Amino acid sequence: MSKDIKKLAERRLNFFQTMKAVAWGFFGVRKNRGYDEDIARINPVHLIIAGILSAIVFVVGLVMIARWLTGSLA
């Protein structure tokens, strides 16, 4: 099992490209061919980190928008 994880972690896609793939996933607009290419090359460790960072940024953004909207209505 450990060898499999090490082999997956050696994939060549850099962190910026992984963030780009995660962003496409958040928007839900990705061609099947591009998805298949990303899955074959994405480093799973980068994918987990990028997903967590993207989720945090998304939630903080929603909170900021909600505060701005409720502050402007008062």
ChimeraX attribute file (.defattr): number of C-alpha atoms within 10 A of each C-alpha:
attribute: neighborCount
match mode: 1-to-1
recipient: residues
	/A:1	5
	/A:2	6
	/A:3	8
	/A:4	8
	/A:5	12
	/A:6	10
	/A:7	10
	/A:8	15
	/A:9	15
	/A:10	13
	/A:11	15
	/A:12	12
	/A:13	15
	/A:14	12
	/A:15	16
	/A:16	11
	/A:17	16
	/A:18	24
	/A:19	18
	/A:20	13
	/A:21	20
	/A:22	19
	/A:23	16
	/A:24	14
	/A:25	13
	/A:26	14
	/A:27	8
	/A:28	9
	/A:29	10
	/A:30	13
	/A:31	9
	/A:32	9
	/A:33	8
	/A:34	11
	/A:35	14
	/A:36	10
	/A:37	10
	/A:38	17
	/A:39	14
	/A:40	13
	/A:41	17
	/A:42	21
	/A:43	21
	/A:44	16
	/A:45	16
	/A:46	19
	/A:47	18
	/A:48	13
	/A:49	14
	/A:50	20
	/A:51	19
	/A:52	12
	/A:53	12
	/A:54	16
	/A:55	14
	/A:56	12
	/A:57	12
	/A:58	13
	/A:59	11
	/A:60	12
	/A:61	12
	/A:62	12
	/A:63	12
	/A:64	12
	/A:65	12
	/A:66	12
	/A:67	12
	/A:68	11
	/A:69	11
	/A:70	10
	/A:71	9
	/A:72	8
	/A:73	7
	/A:74	5
